[in-house]
Amino acid sequence: MTMQFKADGLLLRAVDYGENDKIVTLFTAERGKLTASMKGVKKAGAKLRFAAQPFCFAEYVFSERGGRNTVTGASLYDGFYALREDVGAYYAAVAVCEGCDKLLFEGMESPALFLAAVNALKEMCSGAPAPALLRFFCKALTAAGYPVRAEACPVCGGVPAGRMRFDMEEGTFLCAECGEGVPASESTYRALQAAGRGGEGSEDGTVRALRLVRAYFLRKTGEELSALAQFLAL
């Protein structure tokens, strides 16, 4: 029996399958992360070619049979085409999609993460990608249950300043003399504090904070963010 359904989805990744098809991974608002086939989309002039492109945000139409999904239609909301015109914005956008992909399992729903991803891509189209990327990962890690807390030191209750440490297990900053952890700078702390409030830290602090987030993501999930590493290497 074949069932059809629709879902708003963001394309996270696509891989070639056969001569003309692709297998896509979509993050949908209604059904979470889904894998589906898209037939004939590698052909020139294919009707759904746009829907298999990076960062496509669309209403997808699916046909499900025997537990396998096939995309049969799509109506575009936003292709975020500006992200493909700048290498930094491109890798930042790929890092957003990669982060979602590695935080979700098939069928897992996360409305907060979905909204954070779409909003991050919109922000990156019109502004500097690094602050938007940091804000995204703060929201993504919180949604996954691994928040980064740039607050008072959990040991002494004071506000960390100058040299400090970051506890990779608890996701908290500590005063240098209050505990163990990896060394961290005040600019990193300030950037993450600003990002958590929807703001923006210094340029240097934002880059340092993204490096810390990459290491923290790896520690908590066991997954490397290769696109974020490439973004930071630019």
N, CA, C and O of each residue as an XYZ file, in Angstrom:
936
protein
N       0.847     -1.203      0.000
C       0.000      0.000      0.000
C       0.878      1.248      0.000
O       1.831      1.348      0.773
N       0.551      2.188     -0.868
C       1.313      3.427     -0.984
C       0.597      4.551     -0.244
O      -0.612      4.727     -0.397
N       1.333      5.305      0.549
C       0.780      6.442      1.280
C       1.501      7.710      0.849
O       2.720      7.699      0.671
N       0.772      8.790      0.681
C       1.364     10.067      0.330
C       1.224     11.046      1.484
O       0.224     11.042      2.201
N       2.236     11.881      1.651
C       2.173     12.920      2.673
C       3.073     14.081      2.268
O       3.946     13.950      1.411
N       2.832     15.225      2.913
C       3.627     16.426      2.673
C       4.320     16.846      3.958
O       3.828     16.583      5.055
N       5.470     17.503      3.814
C       6.193     18.003      4.988
C       7.128     19.125      4.560
O       7.761     19.048      3.507
N       7.212     20.164      5.379
C       8.199     21.218      5.150
C       9.564     20.664      5.516
O       9.763     20.159      6.621
N      10.508     20.762      4.583
C      11.800     20.144      4.826
C      12.981     20.983      4.384
O      12.887     21.769      3.442
N      14.096     20.807      5.078
C      15.378     21.416      4.734
C      16.314     20.296      4.309
O      16.506     19.327      5.044
N      16.894     20.427      3.126
C      17.790     19.384      2.632
C      19.126     19.456      3.376
O      19.813     20.477      3.335
N      19.483     18.375      4.047
C      20.736     18.321      4.795
C      21.889     17.806      3.954
O      23.004     18.321      4.043
N      21.628     16.788      3.135
C      22.665     16.263      2.250
C      22.024     15.412      1.154
O      20.887     14.958      1.276
N      22.782     15.215      0.093
C      22.310     14.409     -1.033
C      23.490     13.646     -1.611
O      24.583     14.196     -1.747
N      23.274     12.384     -1.949
C      24.319     11.562     -2.556
C      23.786     10.959     -3.850
O      22.602     10.639     -3.959
N      24.666     10.810     -4.817
C      24.277     10.228     -6.098
C      23.903      8.760     -5.922
O      24.497      8.029     -5.130
N      22.892      8.360     -6.694
C      22.464      6.969     -6.678
C      22.125      6.572     -8.112
O      21.167      7.074     -8.700
N      22.906      5.687     -8.649
C      22.707      5.304    -10.038
C      23.096      6.438    -10.975
O      23.829      7.351    -10.593
N      22.605      6.371    -12.185
C      23.000      7.340    -13.210
C      22.297      8.682    -13.071
O      22.899      9.718    -13.350
N      21.041      8.688    -12.648
C      20.262      9.924    -12.648
C      19.560     10.256    -11.335
O      18.906     11.295    -11.240
N      19.678      9.403    -10.328
C      18.923      9.596     -9.089
C      19.822     10.087     -7.956
O      21.049     10.071     -8.055
N      19.173     10.523     -6.878
C      19.866     10.905     -5.661
C      19.112     10.341     -4.457
O      17.897     10.146     -4.497
N      19.862     10.089     -3.396
C      19.284      9.770     -2.098
C      19.510     11.001     -1.226
O      20.645     11.437     -1.033
N      18.418     11.556     -0.701
C      18.524     12.792      0.068
C      18.163     12.547      1.531
O      17.356     11.678      1.864
N      18.789     13.343      2.383
C      18.444     13.361      3.805
C      17.812     14.714      4.073
O      18.424     15.754      3.830
N      16.579     14.698      4.576
C      15.812     15.908      4.819
C      15.482     16.028      6.307
O      15.203     15.036      6.981
N      15.521     17.243      6.792
C      15.069     17.547      8.148
C      13.701     18.201      8.000
O      13.605     19.338      7.540
N      12.654     17.499      8.383
C      11.309     18.020      8.206
C      10.733     18.506      9.535
O      11.052     17.985     10.604
N       9.875     19.520      9.432
C       9.256     20.080     10.623
C       8.264     19.106     11.247
O       8.132     19.042     12.469
N       7.564     18.344     10.399
C       6.480     17.492     10.880
C       6.911     16.074     11.247
O       6.325     15.470     12.145
N       7.921     15.536     10.573
C       8.283     14.134     10.764
C       9.757     13.919     11.101
O      10.244     12.790     11.069
N      10.454     14.983     11.416
C      11.851     14.851     11.784
C      12.749     14.549     10.596
O      12.485     14.979      9.473
N      13.795     13.816     10.856
C      14.784     13.491      9.827
C      14.294     12.321      8.988
O      13.914     11.277      9.518
N      14.308     12.511      7.661
C      13.835     11.485      6.736
C      14.850     11.252      5.630
O      15.527     12.179      5.186
N      14.948     10.016      5.196
C      15.739      9.656      4.012
C      14.770      9.318      2.889
O      13.779      8.620      3.105
N      15.058      9.811      1.696
C      14.155      9.565      0.569
C      14.949      9.514     -0.728
O      16.047     10.063     -0.822
N      14.389      8.859     -1.707
C      15.000      8.839     -3.041
C      14.349      9.922     -3.897
O      13.177     10.255     -3.721
N      15.132     10.460     -4.823
C      14.623     11.420     -5.801
C      15.052     10.930     -7.169
O      16.242     10.898     -7.485
N      14.105     10.558     -7.956
C      14.386      9.906     -9.245
C      14.538     10.913    -10.377
O      13.731     11.831    -10.526
N      15.587     10.724    -11.172
C      15.797     11.519    -12.376
C      16.263     12.935    -12.149
O      16.302     13.712    -13.103
N      16.626     13.318    -10.914
C      16.930     14.715    -10.640
C      18.312     15.156    -11.138
O      18.624     16.347    -11.114
N      19.136     14.215    -11.585
C      20.440     14.593    -12.133
C      20.364     14.925    -13.620
O      21.332     15.408    -14.207
N      19.223     14.667    -14.214
C      19.054     14.979    -15.634
C      18.909     16.486    -15.826
O      18.293     17.163    -15.003
N      19.475     17.010    -16.913
C      19.316     18.423    -17.242
C      17.837     18.701    -17.479
O      17.174     17.985    -18.229
N      17.329     19.745    -16.833
C      15.936     20.110    -17.020
C      14.962     19.324    -16.175
O      13.751     19.459    -16.352
N      15.456     18.499    -15.253
C      14.564     17.719    -14.393
C      13.696     18.658    -13.562
O      14.180     19.660    -13.036
N      12.425     18.329    -13.451
C      11.455     19.174    -12.757
C      11.821     19.412    -11.299
O      11.604     20.509    -10.783
N      12.371     18.409    -10.627
C      12.684     18.524     -9.201
C      14.177     18.724     -8.932
O      14.645     18.519     -7.812
N      14.908     19.120     -9.949
C      16.349     19.304     -9.780
C      16.661     20.289     -8.644
O      17.599     20.072     -7.877
N      15.882     21.365     -8.538
C      16.096     22.384     -7.504
C      15.951     21.804     -6.096
O      16.617     22.248     -5.161
N      15.087     20.823     -5.959
C      14.774     20.277     -4.634
C      15.848     19.348     -4.096
O      15.773     18.912     -2.948
N      16.849     19.042     -4.916
C      17.960     18.201     -4.490
C      19.246     19.013     -4.363
O      20.335     18.452     -4.239
N      19.110     20.355     -4.395
C      20.267     21.228     -4.294
C      20.553     21.587     -2.834
O      19.652     21.539     -1.997
N      21.800     21.946     -2.529
C      22.156     22.285     -1.145
C      21.262     23.369     -0.561
O      20.938     24.346     -1.235
N      20.872     23.196      0.679
C      20.137     24.160      1.493
C      18.696     24.408      1.021
O      18.065     25.369      1.460
N      18.183     23.570      0.152
C      16.814     23.779     -0.320
C      15.833     23.665      0.846
O      15.852     22.690      1.598
N      14.986     24.663      0.979
C      13.919     24.669      1.991
C      12.595     24.719      1.233
O      12.284     25.710      0.572
N      11.823     23.642      1.335
C      10.626     23.519      0.501
C       9.569     22.665      1.182
O       9.836     21.978      2.168
N       8.371     22.725      0.635
C       7.348     21.753      1.013
C       7.535     20.555      0.087
O       7.338     20.658     -1.124
N       7.913     19.432      0.661
C       8.172     18.223     -0.119
C       6.936     17.321     -0.087
O       6.242     17.225      0.924
N       6.685     16.673     -1.208
C       5.611     15.695     -1.315
C       6.265     14.316     -1.400
O       7.146     14.089     -2.230
N       5.827     13.399     -0.535
C       6.439     12.078     -0.448
C       5.426     10.986     -0.798
O       4.223     11.110     -0.567
N       5.972      9.920     -1.363
C       5.226      8.679     -1.536
C       5.956      7.624     -0.722
O       7.142      7.377     -0.940
N       5.248      6.998      0.220
C       5.873      6.008      1.092
C       5.292      4.625      0.803
O       4.077      4.426      0.780
N       6.191      3.695      0.587
C       5.775      2.322      0.313
C       6.770      1.362      0.936
O       7.966      1.443      0.654
N       6.305      0.470      1.765
C       7.181     -0.511      2.393
C       8.265      0.106      3.245
O       9.355     -0.454      3.363
N       7.980      1.272      3.850
C       8.958      1.930      4.704
C       9.977      2.763      3.953
O      10.892      3.312      4.566
N       9.840      2.871      2.632
C      10.769      3.656      1.822
C      10.063      4.877      1.256
O       8.942      4.792      0.753
N      10.745      6.018      1.348
C      10.160      7.281      0.885
C      10.733      7.699     -0.457
O      11.925      7.536     -0.718
N       9.872      8.238     -1.300
C      10.284      8.815     -2.577
C       9.692     10.212     -2.684
O       8.497     10.399     -2.458
N      10.518     11.195     -3.027
C      10.023     12.557     -3.234
C       9.378     12.625     -4.611
O      10.013     12.325     -5.622
N       8.113     13.022     -4.640
C       7.387     13.091     -5.918
C       7.048     14.520     -6.318
O       6.599     14.758     -7.439
N       7.259     15.472     -5.414
C       6.970     16.867     -5.732
C       7.583     17.779     -4.695
O       7.983     17.328     -3.621
N       7.658     19.074     -5.014
C       8.204     20.043     -4.066
C       7.805     21.450     -4.483
O       7.739     21.768     -5.670
N       7.543     22.281     -3.493
C       7.242     23.700     -3.716
C       8.255     24.508     -2.914
O       8.299     24.416     -1.688
N       9.061     25.293     -3.602
C      10.182     26.000     -2.977
C       9.722     27.135     -2.066
O       8.871     27.944     -2.436
N      10.303     27.177     -0.871
C      10.174     28.330      0.011
C      11.378     29.246     -0.153
O      11.237     30.454     -0.343
N      12.573     28.650     -0.074
C      13.807     29.437     -0.178
C      14.958     28.502     -0.561
O      15.116     27.423      0.012
N      15.750     28.933     -1.530
C      16.915     28.149     -1.930
C      18.201     28.648     -1.301
O      19.249     28.020     -1.450
N      18.133     29.789     -0.589
C      19.314     30.386      0.059
C      20.491     30.452     -0.922
O      21.616     30.078     -0.592
N      20.203     30.934     -2.127
C      21.212     30.929     -3.193
C      22.434     31.778     -2.867
O      23.530     31.487     -3.346
N      22.265     32.830     -2.054
C      23.400     33.697     -1.710
C      24.498     32.936     -0.978
O      25.660     33.343     -1.008
N      24.143     31.842     -0.326
C      25.134     31.072      0.422
C      26.136     30.372     -0.493
O      27.212     29.976     -0.045
N      25.794     30.218     -1.760
C      26.691     29.540     -2.694
C      27.654     30.511     -3.374
O      28.523     30.094     -4.140
N      27.500     31.803     -3.094
C      28.312     32.825     -3.756
C      29.526     33.241     -2.939
O      30.383     33.975     -3.431
N      29.609     32.774     -1.680
C      30.729     33.117     -0.806
C      31.210     31.845     -0.124
O      30.410     31.129      0.477
N      32.495     31.554     -0.206
C      33.004     30.283      0.310
C      32.810     30.171      1.817
O      32.513     29.090      2.325
N      32.978     31.288      2.542
C      32.789     31.240      3.981
C      31.350     30.950      4.352
O      31.080     30.111      5.210
N      30.428     31.643      3.705
C      29.009     31.418      3.970
C      28.608     30.000      3.579
O      27.780     29.379      4.245
N      29.191     29.492      2.506
C      28.861     28.137      2.053
C      29.253     27.091      3.110
O      28.447     26.233      3.471
N      30.491     27.171      3.598
C      30.930     26.186      4.591
C      30.184     26.351      5.910
O      29.927     25.367      6.604
N      29.833     27.590      6.263
C      29.041     27.811      7.471
C      27.675     27.151      7.337
O      27.189     26.524      8.279
N      27.055     27.290      6.170
C      25.749     26.687      5.926
C      25.836     25.160      5.928
O      24.956     24.481      6.457
N      26.902     24.630      5.333
C      27.098     23.176      5.356
C      27.263     22.694      6.796
O      26.782     21.619      7.153
N      27.947     23.496      7.624
C      28.136     23.130      9.031
C      26.803     23.074      9.770
O      26.613     22.219     10.635
N      25.878     23.974      9.439
C      24.539     23.938     10.035
C      23.851     22.627      9.683
O      23.312     21.941     10.552
N      23.876     22.290      8.399
C      23.223     21.056      7.946
C      23.907     19.819      8.533
O      23.240     18.859      8.920
N      25.230     19.849      8.595
C      25.970     18.721      9.158
C      25.663     18.559     10.648
O      25.525     17.439     11.140
N      25.558     19.680     11.358
C      25.231     19.612     12.772
C      23.872     18.976     13.007
O      23.719     18.130     13.888
N      22.876     19.387     12.210
C      21.536     18.790     12.326
C      21.584     17.297     12.029
O      21.007     16.490     12.757
N      22.271     16.943     10.960
C      22.343     15.545     10.543
C      22.938     14.665     11.637
O      22.475     13.547     11.863
N      23.970     15.177     12.316
C      24.663     14.361     13.311
C      23.993     14.384     14.683
O      24.298     13.549     15.534
N      23.091     15.327     14.902
C      22.369     15.361     16.167
C      21.057     14.581     16.114
O      20.463     14.292     17.153
N      20.607     14.245     14.918
C      19.312     13.586     14.743
C      19.470     12.149     14.273
O      20.411     11.822     13.551
N      18.556     11.306     14.682
C      18.448      9.988     14.069
C      17.169      9.938     13.245
O      16.314     10.813     13.379
N      17.029      8.932     12.402
C      15.899      8.838     11.482
C      14.573      8.907     12.254
O      14.347      8.162     13.208
N      13.712      9.821     11.810
C      12.402      9.979     12.415
C      12.377     10.858     13.655
O      11.306     11.124     14.201
N      13.534     11.309     14.105
C      13.591     12.146     15.312
C      13.128     13.561     14.997
O      13.618     14.188     14.058
N      12.180     14.062     15.789
C      11.662     15.408     15.622
C      12.324     16.364     16.614
O      12.604     15.990     17.753
N      12.572     17.597     16.177
C      13.114     18.632     17.052
C      12.709     19.987     16.484
O      13.476     20.589     15.731
N      11.520     20.481     16.829
C      11.062     21.772     16.305
C      12.032     22.917     16.588
O      12.234     23.783     15.736
N      12.630     22.927     17.774
C      13.560     23.997     18.131
C      14.785     23.980     17.228
O      15.248     25.033     16.789
N      15.311     22.797     16.950
C      16.483     22.679     16.086
C      16.131     23.044     14.651
O      16.918     23.700     13.969
N      14.958     22.626     14.186
C      14.521     22.945     12.822
C      14.438     24.459     12.635
O      14.949     24.994     11.651
N      13.802     25.139     13.567
C      13.663     26.595     13.479
C      15.021     27.279     13.546
O      15.267     28.242     12.819
N      15.906     26.788     14.414
C      17.243     27.375     14.538
C      18.031     27.235     13.242
O      18.752     28.155     12.854
N      17.902     26.096     12.571
C      18.638     25.868     11.328
C      18.153     26.787     10.214
O      18.961     27.420      9.533
N      16.855     26.862     10.029
C      16.306     27.717      8.968
C      16.642     29.186      9.231
O      17.027     29.906      8.309
N      16.501     29.631     10.469
C      16.810     31.019     10.797
C      18.291     31.330     10.619
O      18.646     32.434     10.206
N      19.158     30.368     10.927
C      20.602     30.578     10.752
C      20.946     30.774      9.282
O      21.739     31.653      8.944
N      20.359     29.963      8.403
C      20.627     30.106      6.974
C      20.131     31.456      6.459
O      20.784     32.079      5.623
N      18.982     31.907      6.956
C      18.471     33.218      6.559
C      19.430     34.318      7.000
O      19.724     35.229      6.226
N      19.918     34.242      8.234
C      20.845     35.238      8.752
C      22.129     35.276      7.938
O      22.660     36.350      7.657
N      22.628     34.103      7.557
C      23.887     34.023      6.825
C      23.796     34.629      5.437
O      24.811     35.034      4.869
N      22.602     34.697      4.890
C      22.427     35.279      3.554
C      22.608     36.791      3.568
O      22.891     37.390      2.531
N      22.449     37.405      4.719
C      22.478     38.864      4.778
C      23.525     39.434      5.732
O      23.623     40.652      5.885
N      24.303     38.571      6.369
C      25.289     39.071      7.320
C      26.481     38.154      7.439
O      26.595     37.164      6.717
N      27.382     38.495      8.369
C      28.576     37.685      8.595
C      28.170     36.291      9.070
O      27.337     36.176      9.970
N      28.731     35.239      8.495
C      28.288     33.889      8.848
C      28.718     33.411     10.223
O      27.993     32.639     10.851
N      29.885     33.849     10.715
C      30.410     33.302     11.970
C      29.493     33.539     13.174
O      29.216     32.590     13.906
N      29.010     34.765     13.409
C      28.118     34.960     14.565
C      26.827     34.151     14.455
O      26.350     33.605     15.450
N      26.262     34.072     13.251
C      25.036     33.289     13.053
C      25.299     31.809     13.307
O      24.454     31.107     13.862
N      26.473     31.341     12.898
C      26.840     29.944     13.098
C      26.996     29.637     14.588
O      26.558     28.585     15.056
N      27.615     30.546     15.327
C      27.783     30.335     16.765
C      26.432     30.336     17.479
O      26.188     29.506     18.355
N      25.559     31.262     17.105
C      24.223     31.284     17.710
C      23.473     29.986     17.413
O      22.771     29.452     18.271
N      23.633     29.483     16.177
C      22.975     28.231     15.821
C      23.455     27.089     16.710
O      22.636     26.349     17.256
N      24.762     26.935     16.863
C      25.276     25.808     17.642
C      24.923     25.934     19.126
O      24.754     24.921     19.805
N      24.812     27.150     19.631
C      24.351     27.302     21.018
C      22.932     26.750     21.161
O      22.629     26.046     22.124
N      22.067     27.074     20.199
C      20.690     26.582     20.229
C      20.640     25.080     19.957
O      19.874     24.356     20.593
N      21.452     24.616     19.017
C      21.449     23.201     18.647
C      21.905     22.328     19.808
O      21.295     21.297     20.092
N      22.973     22.740     20.476
C      23.478     21.959     21.598
C      22.495     21.962     22.769
O      22.356     20.963     23.474
N      21.824     23.075     22.966
C      20.800     23.135     24.014
C      19.644     22.201     23.686
O      19.156     21.479     24.556
N      19.205     22.215     22.418
C      18.111     21.345     21.995
C      18.482     19.870     22.147
O      17.623     19.029     22.413
N      19.769     19.565     21.975
C      20.240     18.181     22.083
C      20.501     17.755     23.525
O      20.810     16.592     23.785
N      20.379     18.687     24.453
C      20.625     18.361     25.855
C      22.052     18.585     26.308
O      22.448     18.107     27.370
N      22.849     19.325     25.497
C      24.245     19.610     25.834
C      24.494     21.117     25.844
O      25.352     21.588     25.097
N      23.781     21.886     26.656
C      23.947     23.343     26.608
C      25.337     23.798     27.018
O      25.988     23.173     27.856
N      25.782     24.891     26.418
C      27.011     25.558     26.831
C      26.584     26.715     27.731
O      25.809     27.576     27.315
N      27.088     26.732     28.957
C      26.673     27.742     29.927
C      27.806     28.729     30.183
O      28.797     28.406     30.838
N      27.640     29.932     29.657
C      28.598     31.016     29.919
C      27.993     31.885     31.010
O      27.525     32.994     30.754
N      28.011     31.359     32.235
C      27.364     32.011     33.372
C      28.357     32.151     34.515
O      29.568     32.201     34.297
N      27.836     32.213     35.727
C      28.698     32.286     36.897
C      29.440     30.964     37.085
O      28.957     29.904     36.687
N      30.614     31.044     37.695
C      31.389     29.841     37.991
C      30.580     28.949     38.931
O      30.142     29.413     39.984
N      30.373     27.686     38.579
C      29.554     26.805     39.413
C      30.205     26.447     40.750
O      29.548     25.889     41.629
N      31.489     26.764     40.905
C      32.183     26.430     42.159
C      32.126     27.582     43.155
O      31.699     27.401     44.295
N      32.557     28.770     42.723
C      32.611     29.904     43.650
C      31.468     30.891     43.485
O      31.231     31.729     44.355
N      30.758     30.790     42.364
C      29.641     31.693     42.128
C      30.028     33.026     41.530
O      29.162     33.847     41.227
N      31.328     33.253     41.356
C      31.777     34.503     40.764
C      31.706     34.474     39.252
O      31.498     33.418     38.653
N      31.878     35.625     38.636
C      31.896     35.718     37.174
C      33.320     35.464     36.689
O      34.222     36.229     37.030
N      33.548     34.418     35.907
C      34.902     34.142     35.420
C      35.454     35.321     34.624
O      34.720     35.974     33.883
N      36.727     35.585     34.778
C      37.379     36.679     34.055
C      38.840     36.317     33.833
O      39.414     35.499     34.552
N      39.424     36.944     32.823
C      40.822     36.669     32.514
C      41.008     35.229     32.072
O      40.268     34.731     31.223
N      41.983     34.574     32.639
C      42.194     33.157     32.335
C      41.146     32.317     33.050
O      40.858     32.537     34.227
N      40.589     31.372     32.346
C      39.558     30.509     32.932
C      39.641     29.138     32.312
O      40.513     28.873     31.484
N      38.739     28.264     32.709
C      38.712     26.905     32.171
C      37.299     26.548     31.736
O      36.315     27.118     32.209
N      37.228     25.584     30.817
C      35.926     25.105     30.351
C      35.838     23.614     30.619
O      36.690     22.840     30.182
N      34.798     23.219     31.344
C      34.573     21.820     31.687
C      33.850     21.130     30.536
O      32.677     21.401     30.280
N      34.551     20.242     29.845
C      33.993     19.570     28.677
C      32.878     18.580     29.028
O      32.088     18.211     28.159
N      32.809     18.159     30.257
C      31.751     17.238     30.654
C      30.469     17.987     31.005
O      29.376     17.562     30.631
N      30.603     19.093     31.719
C      29.435     19.837     32.187
C      29.038     20.988     31.273
O      27.927     21.506     31.387
N      29.928     21.400     30.362
C      29.614     22.516     29.469
C      29.594     23.861     30.167
O      28.833     24.751     29.787
N      30.430     24.014     31.192
C      30.449     25.244     31.979
C      31.847     25.847     32.047
O      32.853     25.146     31.935
N      31.884     27.168     32.235
C      33.135     27.879     32.446
C      33.395     28.003     33.936
O      32.475     28.218     34.724
N      34.656     27.865     34.312
C      35.061     27.996     35.707
C      36.217     28.983     35.813
O      36.976     29.170     34.862
N      36.342     29.609     36.974
C      37.530     30.414     37.243
C      38.753     29.493     37.190
O      38.647     28.305     37.495
N      39.897     30.029     36.810
C      41.096     29.213     36.617
C      41.470     28.414     37.855
O      41.976     27.297     37.751
N      41.218     28.994     39.039
C      41.621     28.337     40.283
C      40.521     27.451     40.864
O      40.729     26.837     41.910
N      39.381     27.366     40.232
C      38.237     26.652     40.816
C      38.062     25.213     40.332
O      37.237     24.486     40.885
N      38.793     24.793     39.344
C      38.597     23.431     38.875
C      39.427     23.118     37.654
O      40.249     23.923     37.216
N      39.202     21.936     37.112
C      39.953     21.484     35.945
C      39.128     21.685     34.677
O      37.926     21.948     34.728
N      39.797     21.554     33.557
C      39.147     21.721     32.264
C      40.144     22.272     31.278
O      41.302     22.504     31.624
N      39.700     22.485     30.040
C      40.607     23.022     29.024
C      40.732     24.535     29.215
O      39.763     25.190     29.598
N      41.909     25.092     28.955
C      42.055     26.549     29.072
C      41.111     27.271     28.127
O      40.881     26.815     27.007
N      40.568     28.387     28.567
C      39.658     29.185     27.743
C      39.922     30.659     27.996
O      40.345     31.045     29.086
N      39.673     31.477     26.988
C      39.900     32.915     27.104
C      38.623     33.647     27.486
O      37.517     33.130     27.324
N      38.796     34.849     27.991
C      37.626     35.656     28.340
C      36.829     36.032     27.098
O      35.603     36.130     27.155
N      37.522     36.246     25.961
C      36.810     36.601     24.733
C      35.913     35.444     24.263
O      34.842     35.673     23.701
N      36.358     34.203     24.498
C      35.536     33.035     24.177
C      34.289     33.016     25.044
O      33.179     32.804     24.554
N      34.483     33.240     26.334
C      33.374     33.276     27.289
C      32.372     34.364     26.905
O      31.164     34.124     26.891
N      32.873     35.554     26.595
C      31.998     36.680     26.259
C      31.233     36.421     24.956
O      30.059     36.776     24.843
N      31.892     35.806     23.982
C      31.227     35.526     22.706
C      30.099     34.523     22.883
O      29.024     34.680     22.305
N      30.345     33.488     23.687
C      29.305     32.484     23.931
C      28.182     33.054     24.793
O      27.017     32.696     24.616
N      28.522     33.920     25.703
C      27.505     34.579     26.517
C      26.606     35.438     25.622
O      25.383     35.414     25.763
N      27.210     36.192     24.707
C      26.440     37.033     23.791
C      25.591     36.187     22.848
O      24.428     36.503     22.597
N      26.181     35.106     22.324
C      25.456     34.242     21.394
C      24.244     33.607     22.058
O      23.188     33.479     21.437
N      24.389     33.211     23.312
C      23.287     32.607     24.045
C      22.130     33.554     24.253
O      21.003     33.126     24.502
N      22.410     34.853     24.149
C      21.371     35.872     24.313
C      20.916     36.440     22.973
O      20.159     37.409     22.920
N      21.393     35.819     21.887
C      21.017     36.275     20.550
C      21.860     37.416     20.036
O      21.518     38.040     19.032
N      22.974     37.701     20.720
C      23.832     38.803     20.327
C      25.099     38.344     19.616
O      25.163     37.250     19.054
N      26.098     39.210     19.659
C      27.329     38.955     18.908
C      28.528     39.427     19.707
O      28.539     40.544     20.223
N      29.547     38.566     19.808
C      30.765     38.921     20.500
C      31.798     39.485     19.539
O      31.485     39.789     18.388
N      33.030     39.623     20.015
C      34.095     40.130     19.152
C      34.419     39.102     18.064
O      34.092     37.923     18.193
N      35.055     39.560     17.011
C      35.408     38.655     15.914
C      36.345     37.555     16.389
O      36.147     36.382     16.075
N      37.369     37.940     17.151
C      38.319     36.958     17.659
C      37.634     35.999     18.634
O      37.865     34.791     18.585
N      36.798     36.534     19.514
C      36.104     35.696     20.471
C      35.158     34.709     19.818
O      35.018     33.574     20.274
N      34.504     35.147     18.740
C      33.575     34.268     18.019
C      34.307     33.094     17.390
O      33.838     31.958     17.459
N      35.449     33.361     16.778
C      36.244     32.284     16.171
C      36.736     31.317     17.251
O      36.669     30.100     17.075
N      37.224     31.856     18.355
C      37.683     31.010     19.462
C      36.526     30.174     20.020
O      36.698     29.003     20.359
N      35.359     30.790     20.108
C      34.188     30.083     20.624
C      33.763     28.950     19.691
O      33.354     27.885     20.152
N      33.859     29.177     18.394
C      33.514     28.121     17.433
C      34.494     26.956     17.534
O      34.096     25.801     17.380
N      35.758     27.241     17.789
C      36.742     26.164     17.985
C      36.380     25.345     19.227
O      36.462     24.117     19.217
N      35.984     26.034     20.284
C      35.598     25.341     21.505
C      34.333     24.508     21.279
O      34.237     23.378     21.756
N      33.373     25.066     20.557
C      32.132     24.352     20.262
C      32.411     23.094     19.448
O      31.800     22.050     19.677
N      33.325     23.197     18.509
C      33.686     22.019     17.706
C      34.232     20.902     18.597
O      33.850     19.742     18.447
N      35.118     21.253     19.517
C      35.697     20.250     20.421
C      34.643     19.697     21.378
O      34.634     18.502     21.673
N      33.763     20.561     21.859
C      32.712     20.141     22.783
C      31.709     19.222     22.084
O      31.265     18.233     22.668
N      31.353     19.539     20.848
C      30.444     18.702     20.059
C      31.026     17.303     19.889
O      30.322     16.304     20.040
N      32.308     17.243     19.576
C      32.987     15.955     19.422
C      32.973     15.166     20.727
O      32.728     13.959     20.724
N      33.235     15.842     21.839
C      33.263     15.171     23.139
C      31.886     14.598     23.495
O      31.799     13.477     23.997
N      30.829     15.341     23.245
C      29.499     14.922     23.665
C      28.838     13.938     22.701
O      28.042     13.103     23.130
N      29.150     14.020     21.424
C      28.466     13.176     20.436
C      29.353     12.124     19.794
O      28.853     11.154     19.225
N      30.677     12.307     19.882
C      31.590     11.405     19.194
C      31.678     11.671     17.707
O      32.261     10.884     16.961
N      31.090     12.799     17.265
C      31.044     13.136     15.841
C      31.877     14.376     15.549
O      31.801     15.375     16.264
N      32.663     14.297     14.499
C      33.473     15.436     14.062
C      32.661     16.316     13.121
O      31.939     15.807     12.263
N      32.772     17.615     13.275
C      32.118     18.578     12.378
C      33.138     19.021     11.335
O      33.822     20.029     11.514
N      33.235     18.268     10.253
C      34.265     18.545      9.254
C      34.033     19.870      8.539
O      34.991     20.570      8.212
N      32.772     20.226      8.292
C      32.492     21.492      7.613
C      32.861     22.678      8.492
O      33.346     23.693      7.993
N      32.635     22.557      9.805
C      33.038     23.627     10.715
C      34.548     23.744     10.742
O      35.081     24.851     10.816
N      35.246     22.620     10.683
C      36.716     22.659     10.639
C      37.189     23.374      9.382
O      38.140     24.155      9.433
N      36.533     23.113      8.253
C      36.901     23.783      7.008
C      36.589     25.281      7.073
O      37.355     26.100      6.564
N      35.472     25.633      7.695
C      35.123     27.045      7.852
C      36.190     27.760      8.676
O      36.613     28.860      8.320
N      36.623     27.152      9.764
C      37.605     27.760     10.642
C      38.980     27.849      9.990
O      39.802     28.675     10.386
N      39.232     27.010      9.001
C      40.533     27.002      8.321
C      40.629     28.068      7.236
O      41.717     28.315      6.715
N      39.519     28.700      6.887
C      39.525     29.686      5.811
C      40.293     30.945      6.223
O      40.402     31.886      5.438
